């Protein structure tokens, strides 16, 4: 049934308002990055009177952003890859295998989602320090190689896959690992894409943990680099916005590239319990 015109107009107005709330801060960040330092204090318009593209080069050369980007990429790739592997194996065990206290353990995992991250920061830091991993890639990646959210997300998607497909593969002689790799994984690409996006955004934008376990520019990530950049150019909003915008671009590109898979994975991960 066709919806009334007023309802459609109201819905579109609400969506446009929400989009504007999200886009306007990015627009302000972009235009501010192109202004001169004097304009950031005197210009009352969002549009700069002069387009200073050299601000990006100045901001890039003011700090070792290349090393920061490399460190963030290494950390993000390590965390995302680990989540896709370890979360998938744990999720498959909860979805398909039968073992003692399976449901109890799963409930405990659900409860773990309500535990604030700050509660586990000190014990995790103590373990990393005792292992001598401070200021290394291992400290950035290893403590976060598995994720409760990813396990629950994939488990819900695996449960929605018909059991008959696996049974048919097992009858044809496929092993348990074979059915996982040849049946479950190919059919779960939307869920894997969703987990990869969330894991990447979490790793790329993480600030607290890299701040605690890194001390030098050789291992610092882009978010920590921006923090030190603020201390050096805190009043130079044009350079600061230029550096912040370059750090935001990878997250935007990843989201736009996997947007369809993200929506599909979220809408189908909880069809069946």
Secondary structure, 3 states (H helix, E strand, C coil): CCCCHHHHHHHHHHHHHHHHHHHHHHHHHHHHHCCCCCHHHHCCCCCCCCCCCHHHHHHHHHCCHHHHHHHHHHHHHHHHHHHHHHHHHHHHHHHHCCCCCHHHHHHHHHHHCCCCHHHHHHHHHHHHHHCCCCCCHHHHHHHHCCCHHHHHHHHHHHHHCCHHHHHHHHHCCCCHHHHHHHHHHHHCHHHHHHHHHHHHHHHHHCCHHHHHHCCCCCCCCHHHHHHHHHHHHCCCHHHHHHHHHHHHHHHHHHHHHCHHHHHHHHHHCCCCC
